[in-house]
Structures are given as C-alpha cells and as structure tokens.
C-alpha cells in the first residue's frame, strides 16, 4: 500500500499502547506512536517536586501479574515492596496490625491480638470470607466463567458482614477499586484478590514512571511526544489528524487512550471511569512504617502510607513522604481540613506542620467494571480501527498489558 507513513499508528503511549507497539514491531511491522504528553506512561506518571517522587495517584506494581512476568524486567526496576498487611485504625486512634505471618512472623502475636480486638474472627463472617475467597485461588478460566454480581451483594449473600467486612476488606478495597459503594464486579474483585495472594505489590525505587520508561525503551519504536490526535478517519487506508494539522496515514490505527478519549476519538461506547485524589505530604514526627493504614470506622481517606519508608528513593535523605488517597466524584476533592483531621487519627499525631507537596485529582483513575462485564471485550471497532486499554480487559496493569498484546495480534490479522 503506497502513501502510508507507517504500517500501524498507535494513539497513546500508555501501558497498553507501548505493549502493543512492542508486539507489532516484533511482528515486523513499522509503528508510529503519537502521544499527547511529553513523556510516556499515560496514567502511570511520577512528578518530582523538591526531590520528592509523587506518583499521579497511589499506584502499585504487582510482580505476580503474568503479563508483568513476561514483559517487564522487575529486577531492573529495583522494586520495593510494602508491608504485607494493613494497620486498621479505630475511632480513638488505636492502630491494630493485621500482617501475613509468613512474611512477618514476629508480628504473629500482634496480628492474633488485633484480629480478636477488632472482631475479625466472628465465625459466620469468617466462613463467608472463605467461601468468597476460595474461587480466587482456583483456575482463572473457571473464575471468569462463574456467575457475577455486585461485590456488596455477593458479600451479603455469603454472610460476610461485621468488622471483617467493614473494618478490613471494604476500606482496603476502596482504594484499590476507586469504589466506595461496592458496586464493582465481584468476579473482577476476586481476580484482584488473587493477585494480592500471590505476591506483595511494590513500587520502583525511582517511582512508577520508571516502569513506563522501561516499556518505552524496550518497545523500540518511534514515539512522537507532545502530539495530540484530534481526529481519526477509518477505512481501507486509515489516517489521523493531529492538533497541528498534520495527517498521518497507515494500514491500521490502534486507539490506546483511556476509555473516555477512546470513545471521543472513535465514536464507540466504552466504560465510564472512576476518580481518586491523592495528597502528598512532607511529614514529620513519624517512625518508619511500611504498612498501609486504613480507617476501621469510615471516613474520606481510603488509605494512607509512608512512601519514603517503603521506597527510600521517594524522598530526599532525612525527609518523610506520606500519601493519602480519597475518592473523587462530581462534588470535587475532599476538604483539606477533613483530610488532615482523619490523618491526625490515622497516624496518631498532628499533621498541622505537614506541607502539602501536591495533590493529584485523577478523574479518570480506573474504568468501571460493573457486574456482568466480560473480562475481555472486543477490540475491533471499525474497518481498521482497534482499541487497546484496560477498559478492554481488567482495570489494572495486567489488563493494560494484555490488551496491548491482543490489539497487536488483531491488527496483524487485519492487515495480513
């Protein structure tokens, strides 16, 4: 086909787009990636401010993801893992530790005391939790084919109620799912649980941006940064028009943006997205702690962590960096006074002297995964127009990587 600039144009240098580009190159196809931002990564970015590394949202990389094992050099990222467990803080500010005894054997006595103290070991709730969790450790295909429901409804059905649900599972999963009401697909949440059971997530010592940059380097393709795509024309010889008026032609186009931009560029319906706000504080008065903290009594802060203890590269020497994440909806971010008041309780100290380094309001943090949504959705949305992104698979790094590979395979078949 004459008059083309590349075999395939990939719109977006996020995780899905970079994986797709790498897979296409390995198939011997020429690829041009067009990225609106000045750096790769899409939603996985890190801002360096006054020597602090502040990821755009509280993000973790799970080394147990199969696609991460296949396509990412985790050792080169110098992954630093968090404590395997959580600290549950009650309304009086008492923190109780629930830790995995295989990773933290010295904390076993404290974990047992905490479990009894919080009331996590009520027999009916424990039985319900076991019935809920068992499918997560079975074959993925069986889990994917199982009936689906809203997470909260399935917990009700199984009798998973009380402190085990309200003080541990719900607060922990709220930040992971960007969902405070429990209407996420239970089938998907069990996959999330599976990933946490298999490995402890962490962060690259240089920030999550290091993960994105590694994918961009290994993709080995031409990436045009600061190049926003405004229009896509489908057909036998599809093309894209950029903000500066340039037209780039190809044999196929992969739209690897988030679901909102993908819908706008293609005219095809996609999943809506949930939002999160992440506050980054320069803190003082804290002892080193690698465990995630959650509130056992509710509140706007869904989790908080001392990032400089998990990964020393996140802060200058002698400094402390704390993140706090809240849900973000149409009403806007939570008031700073409310966030600080809850952090006072969660950390057992005053935060009045803590400096806000930055706050990231990420309105498009994760695609919604509603009950009944297939774990894999169709990619081709036009004659030679294909989607890639975590809105086509699961809302996760695993989903983004898998969708990128699937999109490359689909495109290869289209233009063969």
C-alpha positions in Angstrom: 0.0 0.0 0.0 1.6 3.2 -1.1 1.4 6.6 0.6 1.5 5.4 4.1 3.7 6.8 6.9 3.7 3.5 8.9 2.0 0.2 8.9 0.3 1.0 12.2 -0.4 4.2 14.1 -0.8 3.8 17.9 -2.6 6.6 19.6 -1.3 6.9 23.1 2.0 5.9 24.8 0.4 4.5 28.0 1.0 0.9 29.1 -1.4 -0.6 26.6 0.0 1.4 23.7 3.6 0.7 24.5 3.0 -3.0 24.8 1.0 -3.0 21.5 3.8 -1.1 19.8 6.4 -3.6 21.0 4.4 -6.6 19.9 3.8 -5.1 16.5 7.5 -4.4 16.0 8.3 -8.0 16.8 5.9 -9.0 14.1 8.0 -7.0 11.6 5.6 -4.1 11.2 6.5 -0.4 11.2 4.9 1.5 14.0 4.5 5.2 14.9 3.2 6.1 18.4 1.6 9.5 18.9 1.4 10.7 22.5 -0.2 13.9 23.7 2.0 14.3 26.7 5.7 15.0 26.8 6.6 11.6 28.5 5.3 8.0 28.2 3.1 6.3 30.7 -0.4 7.7 30.3 -2.0 7.4 33.8 1.2 5.9 35.3 3.4 9.0 35.8 5.6 10.4 38.5 6.2 14.1 39.3 9.5 15.0 41.0 8.9 18.0 43.3 11.6 19.4 45.6 13.3 16.0 45.4 10.1 14.1 46.3 8.7 11.5 43.9 4.9 11.8 43.8 3.2 9.3 41.6 0.0 10.5 39.9 -2.2 8.6 42.2 -1.3 5.9 44.7 -0.2 3.1 42.4 1.5 -0.3 43.0 3.1 -2.8 40.6 2.2 -6.4 41.3 5.0 -8.7 40.2 2.6 -11.7 40.3 0.8 -10.5 37.2 1.5 -12.9 34.4 2.0 -10.2 31.8 4.4 -8.4 34.1 6.5 -11.6 34.4 6.6 -11.9 30.6 7.2 -8.3 29.6 8.8 -6.4 32.4 12.3 -6.6 33.9 11.2 -6.3 37.5 14.7 -6.6 38.9 15.9 -3.7 36.9 13.1 -1.5 38.4 14.5 -2.1 41.9 11.0 -2.9 43.2 10.5 -2.0 46.9 7.5 -3.8 48.5 5.2 -2.6 51.2 4.5 -4.5 54.4 2.2 -7.5 53.6 -0.8 -6.5 55.6 -2.6 -3.4 56.9 -2.9 -1.3 60.1 -6.5 -0.8 61.0 -7.1 2.4 63.0 -10.2 2.8 65.1 -12.1 5.9 66.2 -9.8 6.5 69.2 -6.7 6.3 67.0 -5.5 2.9 68.1 -3.8 1.1 65.3 -4.1 -2.7 65.1 -1.8 -4.7 62.8 -3.0 -7.5 60.6 0.1 -8.9 58.9 0.9 -12.0 56.9 2.7 -14.3 59.4 4.7 -16.0 56.5 6.2 -12.6 55.7 6.2 -11.1 59.2 6.5 -14.0 61.7 7.4 -11.7 64.5 4.1 -9.9 64.2 2.1 -13.1 64.6 1.2 -12.4 68.3 0.2 -8.9 67.5 -1.9 -10.0 64.5 -3.8 -12.5 66.6 -4.5 -9.9 69.3 -5.6 -7.4 66.7 -7.9 -9.9 64.9 -9.7 -10.6 68.2 -9.6 -7.0 69.3 -11.2 -5.7 66.1 -13.7 -8.6 66.0 -12.4 -10.1 62.7 -12.8 -13.7 63.8 -16.6 -13.9 64.1 -17.4 -17.4 62.8 -20.1 -16.6 60.3 -18.2 -13.7 58.8 -15.0 -15.8 58.5 -17.0 -18.7 56.9 -18.4 -16.2 54.4 -15.0 -14.7 53.6 -13.6 -18.2 53.0 -16.5 -19.0 50.6 -15.9 -15.7 48.8 -12.1 -16.1 48.6 -11.8 -19.8 47.6 -12.6 -19.2 43.9 -9.8 -16.7 43.7 -7.2 -19.4 44.1 -8.7 -21.8 41.6 -8.3 -21.8 37.8 -8.8 -18.3 36.2 -10.9 -19.8 33.4 -13.3 -21.2 36.0 -13.5 -17.9 37.8 -14.0 -16.0 34.6 -17.0 -18.2 33.7 -18.7 -18.0 37.1 -21.9 -16.0 37.7 -21.2 -12.4 38.5 -22.8 -9.9 40.9 -22.0 -6.6 42.6 -19.4 -7.1 45.3 -21.6 -5.8 48.1 -24.5 -8.1 47.1 -22.3 -11.1 47.0 -20.9 -10.4 50.4 -24.5 -10.1 51.7 -25.3 -13.4 50.1 -22.4 -15.1 51.7 -23.0 -13.6 55.1 -19.7 -11.6 55.0 -20.7 -8.9 57.5 -19.4 -7.1 60.5 -15.9 -5.8 61.3 -14.2 -8.3 58.8 -16.1 -6.6 56.0 -16.4 -3.0 57.4 -13.1 -2.5 59.1 -10.7 -4.6 56.8 -12.0 -5.7 53.4 -14.1 -2.7 52.4 -11.6 0.0 53.4 -8.7 -1.8 51.8 -10.5 -2.5 48.5 -12.0 1.0 48.2 -8.6 2.5 47.3 -7.8 -0.5 45.0 -11.1 -0.2 43.1 -11.8 3.5 43.4 -15.2 2.3 44.6 -16.7 3.3 47.9 -20.2 1.7 47.4 -19.4 -1.9 46.5 -21.0 -2.0 43.0 -17.9 -3.3 41.3 -18.0 -6.8 39.6 -17.3 -9.4 42.2 -15.7 -11.7 39.6 -13.2 -9.0 38.9 -12.5 -8.3 42.6 -11.7 -11.9 43.1 -9.1 -11.6 40.4 -7.7 -8.6 42.3 -7.6 -10.7 45.5 -5.8 -13.5 43.6 -3.0 -11.1 42.6 -2.5 -10.0 46.2 -2.4 -13.5 47.5 0.3 -14.5 45.0 2.7 -11.6 45.7 3.3 -8.4 47.5 2.9 -5.3 45.3 5.5 -2.5 45.4 6.9 0.5 43.7 10.1 1.1 41.7 12.6 2.9 43.9 12.6 5.7 41.3 8.8 6.0 41.1 6.2 4.4 38.9 7.5 6.5 36.0 10.4 4.1 35.8 8.1 1.3 34.8 6.6 3.4 32.0 10.0 4.5 30.8 11.3 0.9 30.7 8.4 -0.1 28.5 9.0 2.8 26.2 12.7 1.9 25.9 12.1 -1.7 25.2 9.3 -1.0 22.7 12.0 0.1 20.2 9.6 2.2 18.1 9.3 5.8 17.0 7.3 7.8 19.7 6.2 11.4 18.8 5.6 13.2 22.1 3.5 16.3 22.6 1.4 15.2 19.6 -2.3 15.3 20.3 -4.6 13.4 17.9 -7.8 15.2 17.2 -9.5 13.1 14.6 -9.3 9.6 13.2 -10.6 8.5 9.8 -11.3 4.8 9.4 -11.3 2.8 6.1 -9.0 0.8 3.9 -6.2 3.4 4.4 -7.0 5.0 7.8 -5.4 8.2 9.0 -5.2 10.5 12.0 -5.1 14.3 12.1 -3.0 15.9 14.9 -3.6 19.2 16.6 -1.1 21.0 14.4 -3.0 19.9 11.3 -0.7 17.1 10.2 -2.2 14.0 8.7 -0.5 10.6 9.3 -1.6 7.6 7.2 -1.3 3.9 7.9 -2.8 0.5 7.3 -4.4 0.3 10.7 -4.9 2.5 13.8 -4.8 1.4 17.4 -6.5 3.8 19.9 -4.7 3.1 23.2 -6.0 6.0 25.2 -8.2 5.9 28.3 -11.8 4.9 27.8 -13.2 8.5 27.7 -10.8 9.7 25.0 -11.2 6.4 23.1 -14.9 7.0 22.9 -14.5 10.6 21.8 -12.0 9.6 19.0 -13.8 6.6 17.7 -17.5 7.2 18.4 -17.7 3.8 20.0 -19.2 3.3 23.5 -16.7 2.5 26.3 -16.7 2.2 30.1 -17.1 5.3 32.3 -14.3 5.9 34.8 -13.9 6.4 38.5 -11.9 9.1 40.2 -9.3 9.4 43.0 -7.5 12.2 44.7 -4.0 11.6 46.1 -2.4 14.0 48.6 1.3 14.1 49.0 2.7 15.5 52.3 6.2 16.3 53.5 5.6 14.8 57.0 7.4 14.9 60.3 7.1 13.1 63.7 6.7 9.6 62.2 8.5 6.4 62.9 9.3 4.3 59.9 6.3 2.2 58.8 5.9 0.2 55.6 2.3 -0.8 56.2 -0.8 0.7 54.6 -3.2 2.3 57.0 -6.9 2.2 56.7 -9.7 3.5 58.8 -11.8 0.9 60.5 -14.6 3.4 61.1 -15.0 5.0 57.7 -14.1 8.5 56.5 -12.9 10.2 53.3 -9.3 8.8 53.5 -9.4 5.4 52.0 -5.8 4.6 52.7 -2.5 6.3 53.6 1.1 5.1 53.5 4.6 6.4 54.4 6.1 6.1 50.9 9.6 7.0 51.9 9.7 4.0 54.2 8.5 1.7 51.5 10.9 3.1 48.9 13.7 5.4 50.1 14.1 6.9 46.7 10.7 8.7 47.1 12.1 11.4 49.3 15.4 13.3 49.8 17.7 11.9 52.6 16.2 12.6 56.0 12.8 13.6 54.7 9.5 11.8 55.0 6.8 11.4 52.3 3.2 10.4 53.1 0.4 9.8 50.6 -3.3 9.9 51.4 -5.9 8.8 48.9 -9.6 9.8 48.8 -12.4 9.0 46.4 -13.2 11.7 43.8 -16.6 12.3 42.4 -18.6 15.1 40.9 -18.6 17.0 44.2 -14.8 17.5 43.9 -11.9 16.6 46.2 -12.4 16.2 50.0 -11.7 19.4 52.0 -8.1 19.6 53.3 -9.3 20.2 56.8 -11.2 16.9 56.8 -8.3 15.0 55.2 -5.9 16.4 57.9 -8.3 15.6 60.7 -8.5 12.0 59.6 -4.7 11.7 59.1 -4.3 13.0 62.7 -6.2 10.0 63.8 -4.7 7.5 61.3 -1.1 8.4 62.2 -1.6 9.3 65.9 0.0 12.7 65.6 -0.8 16.2 64.5 -0.4 17.0 60.8 -0.6 20.7 61.2 3.0 21.1 60.2 2.9 18.7 57.3 3.4 20.6 54.0 1.2 19.7 51.0 3.7 19.0 48.2 1.0 18.4 45.7 -2.5 16.9 45.2 -3.4 14.9 42.2 -7.1 14.9 41.2 -7.4 12.0 38.8 -10.9 12.0 37.5 -10.1 9.1 35.1 -8.3 6.8 37.5 -9.9 3.4 36.6 -12.6 2.2 34.3 -15.7 1.0 36.0 -16.0 -2.8 36.0 -19.7 -3.3 36.5 -21.3 -6.7 37.3 -21.7 -8.8 34.2 -18.9 -7.0 32.3 -16.8 -9.6 30.3 -13.2 -9.8 31.5 -12.3 -9.5 27.8 -14.2 -7.2 25.4 -14.0 -6.9 21.6 -11.1 -4.8 20.3 -12.1 -4.0 16.7 -14.4 -1.0 16.5 -14.1 -0.2 12.8 -12.8 -1.5 9.5 -9.2 -1.0 10.5 -9.7 0.6 13.9 -8.8 -1.3 17.1 -8.9 -0.4 20.8 -6.2 -1.2 23.4 -6.5 -0.4 27.1 -7.6 -1.6 30.5 -11.2 -0.8 29.5 -11.0 -3.8 27.1 -9.7 -6.3 29.7 -9.4 -5.8 33.5 -8.8 -2.3 35.1 -5.2 -3.0 36.0 -1.7 -3.0 34.7 -2.2 -6.7 33.9 -5.3 -5.7 31.8 -3.4 -2.9 30.0 -0.5 -5.2 29.1 -2.8 -8.0 27.9 -5.0 -5.7 25.8 -1.9 -4.3 24.1 -0.8 -7.7 23.1 -4.3 -8.7 22.0 -4.6 -5.5 19.9 -1.3 -6.2 18.1 -2.5 -9.7 17.2 -5.8 -8.4 15.9 -4.1 -5.7 13.8 -1.7 -8.2 12.3 -4.6 -10.3 11.2 -6.4 -7.3 9.7 -3.5 -6.2 7.5 -2.0 -9.6 6.7 
